[in-house]
């Protein structure tokens, strides 16, 4: 009968929790968020006060680029819907000592203004200013 006896004394087994799967999951999440995050380069845009621009924007010192509320870019009676296309055309319109003054009409969104400033600087035009009071004139 010894062979058929049931052992009533069960040992309590300790549950061992392994940290390896947890570390794997954390690593996978870290890699996922690194891949989907955007690495943007923050830059500042120079904005001149009204006194610095004065009334010079009407003479030959500045080429005025206006951004309307639909996001179009207007300079010297020409219109563009693309910032890159506008920057190439504006570079051709500029004389040697001219700066570019970007004005936003009332109701214009900020993103087209930023896009044209970045496109102008990418095209090699370094003297670009944003006229904060462009809509007031």
JOPESUL-V99336 format. One record per pair of residues at least 4 apart in sequence whose ideal C-beta (glycine too) atoms are under 8 Angstrom apart, sorted by sequence separation. I is the first residue (numbers start at 1). J is the second residue. If there is no record, write none. Layout:
i->(I/I)
j->(J/J)
This chain:
i->(1/19/20/21/22/23/24/25/26/27/28/29/30/31/32/33/48/49/50/53/55/57/67/68/74/81/82/83/84/85/86/87/88/89/90/94/104/108/109/110/111/112/113/114/115/116/117/118/119/121/133/48/56/57/67/74/80/108/120/121/56/67/68/73/80/94/104/57/66/67/72/73/121/65/66/72/73/104/120/53/65/66/72/80/104/65/71/73/90/64/75/78/102/117/63/63/73/117/75/102/75/78/102/76/113/75/102/100/65/65/100/102/104/63/100/102/108/99/100/101/102/103/83/87/91/98/99/100/101/102/105/106/63/86/90/99/101/104/105/63/94/103/104/83/87/91/102/103/83/86/87/90/91/101/91/60/63/65/67/83/84/87/88/90/61/62/63/64/65/67/69/83/87/61/62/63/64/65/66/67/68/69/71/60/61/62/63/65/66/67/69/71/87/62/64/66/69/73/68/69/71/67/71/73/57/67/57/67/53/67/65/48/65/62/64/66/45/64/45/57/53/53/53/57/48/46/47/48/50/46/47/48/49/50/46/47/48/45/47/50)
j->(5/23/24/25/26/27/28/29/30/31/32/33/34/35/36/37/52/53/54/57/59/61/71/72/78/85/86/87/88/89/90/91/92/93/94/98/108/112/113/114/115/116/117/118/119/120/121/122/123/125/137/53/61/62/72/79/85/113/125/126/62/73/74/79/86/100/110/64/73/74/79/80/128/73/74/80/81/112/128/62/74/75/81/89/113/75/81/83/100/75/86/89/113/128/75/76/86/130/89/116/90/93/117/93/130/93/120/120/86/90/125/128/130/90/127/129/135/127/128/129/130/131/112/116/120/127/128/129/130/131/134/135/93/116/120/129/131/134/135/94/125/134/135/115/119/123/134/135/116/119/120/123/124/134/125/95/98/100/102/118/119/122/123/125/97/98/99/100/101/103/105/119/123/98/99/100/101/102/103/104/105/106/108/98/99/100/101/103/104/105/107/109/125/101/103/105/108/112/108/109/111/108/112/116/101/112/103/113/101/116/116/101/120/129/131/134/114/134/117/131/129/131/133/137/129/128/129/130/132/129/130/131/132/133/130/131/132/130/132/136)
